[in-house]
């Protein structure tokens, strides 16, 4: 039995548990039992034998397969997965079969060999508002069996304009919310926990803590931490991707430190001397926001967003974002990750995606 914590399910794996362990689990937690084992077994047989469906011989052959798989004891077949936060005990197929089922409709947009590469490509995400959507989108695409998540913040009701959470999640750590969502998609995923966020002391672990990171998504507000992440990325030659949602616009910034160690932090938008001064605390706090705007580029900020930014601290408490934009950014993030993981040429630099450029509208 695997050790569990607040966010990690208990998993009884086929061949490694006894009937008594299942009974004990049921008696201890009195869970709601959800049994999808036979449904998944049918799906599994179908994807392995699509020709039988076409010939109309599926039902007859499946009954033979089902009898063979469950002849000992159906309750001792498959895995039992207990989710403590929902008090659900799930009876399902094992990890290998589940992975095959979840990724079957990816073929051959993503081949079997490519899917394996994606599963073994370790991704780290700093910031779980927009980053949480990226994490779940990656999981639905078959990424990654190892993922690192960093965020110390708790969900507020106003975050629900861009975070896939529930009203009942308000006050919960974003890390807990997102990690639970990931386990509910793939209970076998391995999540490296940075629920207290990143800082000078642990930022290096975000890159090298087993397993070593292959790609970073950086989506945080702290400018000093943004710089520290890039310095470590440069040191360990790991690519960094930043997606900035600005109204109905997405800025995609890629820094391919893995391809070229001379790649400049923020692609050279901010002078190196300013970057060093920011890290040393030589720049007054009231001036820091000037460099945040410089990184984004004032020319990239739509008028309505700019008007809202001017109201922060007056009539607004934070910058505006839209779930529609964040959702599209998450899809783009998964596309970029797939390209990098599979060794396609993805260059450093900035791409600006403005929705109005693609959709014909009239006022």
C-alpha positions as CSV (number, residue, x, y, z in Angstrom):
1,X,0.0,0.0,0.0
2,X,1.3,3.5,-0.9
3,X,1.6,6.0,1.9
4,X,-0.9,8.8,1.5
5,X,-1.2,12.4,2.6
6,X,-3.9,15.1,2.4
7,X,-3.7,15.3,-1.3
8,X,-2.5,11.9,-2.4
9,X,-4.8,8.9,-2.8
10,X,-4.3,5.6,-1.1
11,X,-3.8,3.0,-3.9
12,X,-4.2,-0.7,-3.5
13,X,-2.6,-2.2,-6.6
14,X,-3.7,-5.4,-8.1
15,X,-1.7,-8.4,-6.9
16,X,-0.4,-6.4,-3.9
17,X,-3.5,-6.4,-1.6
18,X,-5.8,-8.9,0.1
19,X,-9.5,-9.0,0.5
20,X,-9.1,-8.0,4.2
21,X,-7.3,-4.8,3.2
22,X,-10.3,-3.8,1.0
23,X,-12.7,-4.6,3.9
24,X,-10.6,-2.6,6.4
25,X,-10.5,0.4,4.0
26,X,-14.3,0.3,3.6
27,X,-14.9,-0.2,7.4
28,X,-12.5,2.6,8.4
29,X,-13.7,5.4,6.0
30,X,-17.3,4.3,5.1
31,X,-16.6,5.7,1.6
32,X,-18.9,6.1,-1.4
33,X,-17.9,3.3,-3.7
34,X,-17.6,4.0,-7.4
35,X,-16.9,0.9,-9.4
36,X,-15.8,1.5,-13.0
37,X,-13.8,-1.7,-13.4
38,X,-16.1,-3.5,-15.8
39,X,-16.8,-0.4,-17.8
40,X,-13.1,0.2,-18.2
41,X,-12.4,-3.5,-19.0
42,X,-14.9,-3.2,-21.8
43,X,-13.2,0.0,-23.1
44,X,-9.8,-1.6,-22.9
45,X,-10.9,-4.7,-24.8
46,X,-12.5,-2.4,-27.4
47,X,-9.3,-0.3,-28.0
48,X,-7.3,-3.5,-28.3
49,X,-9.7,-5.1,-30.7
50,X,-11.4,-2.3,-32.9
51,X,-11.8,-4.8,-35.7
52,X,-14.3,-6.8,-33.6
53,X,-16.5,-3.8,-33.3
54,X,-16.6,-3.3,-37.0
55,X,-17.4,-7.0,-37.6
56,X,-20.2,-7.2,-35.0
57,X,-18.4,-9.8,-33.0
58,X,-17.5,-7.7,-30.0
59,X,-20.0,-8.8,-27.4
60,X,-19.3,-12.5,-27.8
61,X,-15.5,-12.1,-27.6
62,X,-15.7,-9.6,-24.8
63,X,-17.7,-12.0,-22.6
64,X,-14.8,-14.5,-23.0
65,X,-12.3,-11.8,-22.1
66,X,-14.3,-10.6,-19.1
67,X,-14.6,-14.1,-17.7
68,X,-10.9,-14.7,-18.1
69,X,-10.0,-11.5,-16.3
70,X,-12.4,-11.9,-13.4
71,X,-12.4,-15.7,-12.9
72,X,-10.6,-15.5,-9.6
73,X,-12.6,-12.7,-7.9
74,X,-13.7,-9.4,-9.4
75,X,-13.1,-7.6,-6.1
76,X,-9.4,-8.7,-6.2
77,X,-9.0,-7.6,-9.9
78,X,-7.9,-4.1,-10.8
79,X,-6.9,-1.3,-8.4
80,X,-8.7,0.3,-5.5
81,X,-8.1,4.0,-5.1
82,X,-9.3,6.0,-2.1
83,X,-9.6,9.8,-2.3
84,X,-9.8,11.1,1.2
85,X,-11.0,14.6,0.3
86,X,-14.1,13.3,-1.4
87,X,-14.4,10.1,0.6
88,X,-14.6,8.1,-2.7
89,X,-13.3,4.6,-3.1
90,X,-12.8,3.9,-6.8
91,X,-12.4,0.5,-8.3
92,X,-10.6,0.7,-11.6
93,X,-8.1,-0.8,-13.9
94,X,-4.4,-0.5,-13.1
95,X,-2.0,2.2,-14.1
96,X,-0.8,0.8,-17.4
97,X,-4.4,0.2,-18.6
98,X,-5.6,3.5,-17.4
99,X,-2.8,5.3,-19.2
100,X,-3.6,3.5,-22.4
101,X,-7.3,4.4,-22.1
102,X,-6.7,8.0,-21.2
103,X,-4.4,8.6,-24.2
104,X,-6.1,6.4,-26.8
105,X,-7.9,9.2,-28.5
106,X,-4.7,11.2,-28.8
107,X,-3.5,8.8,-31.4
108,X,-2.0,9.5,-33.9
109,X,-2.0,13.2,-33.3
110,X,0.4,12.0,-30.7
111,X,2.0,8.6,-31.4
112,X,2.5,5.9,-28.8
113,X,6.3,6.5,-28.8
114,X,5.7,10.3,-28.5
115,X,3.2,9.7,-25.6
116,X,5.9,7.8,-23.7
117,X,8.3,10.7,-24.1
118,X,5.7,13.2,-22.8
119,X,5.0,11.0,-19.8
120,X,8.7,11.0,-18.9
121,X,9.2,14.7,-19.5
122,X,9.3,16.5,-16.1
123,X,7.6,19.8,-15.9
124,X,7.7,22.4,-13.1
125,X,5.0,25.1,-12.7
126,X,5.5,28.2,-10.6
127,X,2.2,29.9,-9.8
128,X,-1.0,28.0,-9.7
129,X,-3.7,30.5,-10.8
130,X,-3.0,30.4,-14.5
131,X,-0.5,27.6,-13.8
132,X,-3.1,25.4,-12.3
133,X,-5.0,25.4,-15.6
134,X,-1.8,24.6,-17.4
135,X,-1.1,21.6,-15.0
136,X,-4.6,20.1,-15.6
137,X,-4.4,20.6,-19.4
138,X,-1.0,18.9,-19.4
139,X,-2.5,15.9,-17.5
140,X,-5.4,15.6,-19.9
141,X,-2.8,15.5,-22.8
142,X,-0.8,12.7,-21.1
143,X,1.9,14.9,-19.5
144,X,3.7,14.2,-17.2
145,X,4.2,11.4,-14.7
146,X,6.4,13.8,-12.7
147,X,5.3,17.3,-12.1
148,X,6.5,20.0,-9.7
149,X,4.0,22.5,-8.4
150,X,4.8,25.7,-6.4
151,X,2.4,28.1,-4.8
152,X,1.9,29.3,-1.2
153,X,-1.4,31.2,-1.9
154,X,-4.9,30.3,-0.9
155,X,-8.0,30.5,-3.1
156,X,-10.1,33.6,-2.9
157,X,-13.6,33.9,-4.4
158,X,-12.3,36.5,-6.8
159,X,-9.8,33.9,-8.1
160,X,-12.7,31.9,-9.5
161,X,-12.6,34.1,-12.7
162,X,-9.6,32.1,-13.8
163,X,-8.9,29.2,-11.4
164,X,-10.8,25.9,-11.9
165,X,-12.0,25.6,-8.3
166,X,-15.3,25.5,-6.4
167,X,-16.9,27.9,-4.0
168,X,-16.3,25.3,-1.3
169,X,-12.6,25.5,-2.1
170,X,-12.3,29.1,-1.0
171,X,-9.7,29.4,1.7
172,X,-7.9,26.2,0.6
173,X,-4.3,26.2,-0.7
174,X,-4.2,26.4,-4.4
175,X,-1.6,23.6,-4.3
176,X,-4.2,21.3,-2.6
177,X,-6.9,22.2,-5.1
178,X,-4.7,21.6,-8.2
179,X,-3.0,18.5,-6.9
180,X,-6.3,16.9,-6.1
181,X,-7.6,17.7,-9.6
182,X,-4.5,16.0,-11.1
183,X,-4.9,12.9,-8.9
184,X,-8.5,12.6,-10.0
185,X,-7.4,12.6,-13.6
186,X,-4.3,10.3,-13.0
187,X,-4.0,8.9,-9.5
188,X,-0.6,7.6,-10.3
189,X,1.0,11.0,-11.1
190,X,4.0,11.9,-9.0
191,X,3.7,15.5,-7.6
192,X,6.7,17.2,-6.1
193,X,5.3,19.5,-3.5
194,X,6.4,23.2,-3.1
195,X,3.2,24.2,-1.3
196,X,5.1,27.0,0.6
197,X,6.1,28.5,-2.7
198,X,9.6,29.3,-4.0
199,X,12.3,31.4,-2.3
200,X,16.0,31.9,-2.4
201,X,16.6,28.8,-0.3
202,X,14.6,26.3,-2.3
203,X,14.5,27.6,-5.9
204,X,17.4,25.4,-6.9
205,X,15.5,22.3,-5.7
206,X,12.7,23.3,-8.1
207,X,15.2,22.5,-10.9
208,X,17.4,19.6,-9.6
209,X,15.3,17.9,-6.9
210,X,14.7,14.3,-8.2
211,X,13.7,14.1,-10.9
212,X,15.5,16.9,-12.7
213,X,13.2,19.4,-14.4
214,X,13.0,19.5,-18.2
215,X,10.8,22.6,-18.6
216,X,9.6,25.4,-16.4
217,X,6.4,27.4,-16.7
218,X,6.8,30.6,-14.8
219,X,3.5,32.4,-14.1
220,X,4.1,34.5,-10.9
221,X,4.0,38.2,-10.0
222,X,7.1,38.4,-7.8
223,X,9.8,40.1,-10.0
224,X,12.7,39.1,-7.9
225,X,11.6,35.4,-8.0
226,X,11.1,35.6,-11.7
227,X,14.7,36.7,-12.0
228,X,16.0,34.0,-9.6
229,X,14.1,31.3,-11.6
230,X,15.8,32.5,-14.8
231,X,19.2,32.5,-13.2
232,X,18.8,28.9,-12.2
233,X,17.4,28.0,-15.6
234,X,20.4,29.6,-17.2
235,X,22.7,27.7,-14.8
236,X,21.1,24.3,-15.5
237,X,20.2,25.0,-19.1
238,X,16.5,24.5,-18.7
239,X,13.9,26.3,-20.9
240,X,11.5,28.7,-19.3
241,X,8.1,29.6,-20.7
242,X,6.0,32.5,-19.5
243,X,2.4,33.1,-20.7
244,X,0.9,36.4,-19.8
245,X,-2.9,36.9,-20.1
246,X,-3.8,40.5,-20.8
247,X,-7.5,40.9,-21.5
248,X,-8.1,39.2,-24.8
249,X,-4.3,39.0,-25.6
250,X,-1.7,36.4,-24.7
251,X,2.0,37.1,-24.6
252,X,4.1,34.0,-25.0
253,X,7.7,34.3,-23.9
254,X,10.2,31.5,-24.5
255,X,13.8,31.5,-23.1
256,X,15.6,28.5,-24.5
257,X,18.5,28.3,-22.1
258,X,18.8,24.7,-23.1
259,X,19.6,25.6,-26.6
260,X,21.8,28.7,-25.9
261,X,23.4,29.4,-22.6
262,X,23.9,33.0,-23.7
263,X,20.2,33.6,-23.9
264,X,19.5,36.8,-22.0
265,X,17.1,37.0,-19.1
266,X,13.7,38.3,-20.2
267,X,15.2,38.2,-23.7
268,X,17.2,41.3,-22.9
269,X,14.1,43.5,-22.4
270,X,15.5,44.6,-19.0
271,X,19.2,45.6,-18.8
272,X,21.5,43.2,-16.9
273,X,22.6,45.9,-14.5
274,X,19.0,46.6,-13.6
275,X,18.4,42.9,-13.0
276,X,21.4,42.7,-10.7
277,X,20.2,45.9,-8.8
278,X,16.8,44.4,-8.4
279,X,18.2,41.3,-6.8
280,X,20.4,43.3,-4.5
281,X,17.5,45.5,-3.4
282,X,19.1,48.6,-4.8
283,X,15.9,49.7,-6.6
284,X,13.2,51.3,-4.5
285,X,9.9,49.3,-4.2
286,X,7.9,52.1,-5.8
287,X,10.1,51.7,-8.9
288,X,9.8,47.9,-9.2
289,X,6.5,48.0,-11.0
290,X,8.0,50.2,-13.7
291,X,10.1,47.2,-14.7
292,X,7.2,44.8,-14.6
293,X,5.4,47.0,-17.1
294,X,8.6,47.2,-19.1
295,X,8.8,43.4,-19.3
296,X,5.2,43.2,-20.5
297,X,5.5,46.2,-22.8
298,X,3.1,49.0,-22.4
299,X,2.3,48.7,-26.1
300,X,0.9,45.2,-25.4
301,X,-1.6,46.3,-22.8
302,X,-5.1,46.8,-24.3
303,X,-6.8,50.1,-23.3
304,X,-9.4,48.5,-21.0
305,X,-6.8,46.6,-19.2
306,X,-4.7,49.7,-18.8
307,X,-7.7,51.6,-17.4
308,X,-8.2,48.8,-14.9
309,X,-4.5,48.8,-13.9
310,X,-4.8,52.5,-13.1
311,X,-7.6,51.7,-10.7
312,X,-5.6,49.2,-8.6
313,X,-5.5,50.5,-5.1
314,X,-8.4,52.8,-5.8
315,X,-11.5,50.9,-7.0
316,X,-9.8,47.6,-7.7
317,X,-7.5,45.3,-5.7
318,X,-5.9,43.3,-8.4
319,X,-5.2,43.1,-12.2
320,X,-8.0,41.8,-14.4
321,X,-7.9,38.5,-16.2
322,X,-10.4,36.3,-18.0
323,X,-10.9,32.5,-17.8
324,X,-11.4,32.5,-21.6
325,X,-7.9,33.8,-22.2
326,X,-6.4,31.7,-19.5
327,X,-8.0,28.6,-21.0
328,X,-6.5,29.3,-24.4
329,X,-3.1,30.1,-22.9
330,X,-3.2,26.6,-21.2
331,X,-3.8,25.0,-24.5
332,X,-0.9,26.9,-26.1
333,X,1.3,25.9,-23.1
334,X,0.6,22.2,-23.7
335,X,1.4,22.6,-27.4
336,X,4.7,24.3,-26.6
337,X,5.6,21.7,-24.0
338,X,4.9,18.9,-26.5
339,X,7.0,20.5,-29.2
340,X,10.0,21.0,-26.8
341,X,9.6,17.5,-25.3
342,X,9.7,15.9,-28.7
343,X,12.7,17.9,-29.9
344,X,11.0,20.2,-32.4
345,X,12.6,23.5,-33.1
346,X,11.0,26.1,-30.8
347,X,12.9,29.4,-30.7
348,X,13.5,31.9,-28.0
349,X,11.5,35.1,-28.2
350,X,8.1,36.6,-27.9
351,X,4.8,35.9,-29.7
352,X,1.8,38.1,-29.2
353,X,-1.6,36.5,-29.8
354,X,-4.5,39.0,-30.1
355,X,-7.9,37.4,-30.4
356,X,-9.3,40.3,-32.4
357,X,-6.7,39.5,-35.1
358,X,-8.3,36.1,-35.7
359,X,-12.0,36.7,-35.3
360,X,-13.9,39.1,-37.6
361,X,-16.1,41.4,-35.5
362,X,-18.0,44.6,-36.1
363,X,-19.1,47.3,-33.6
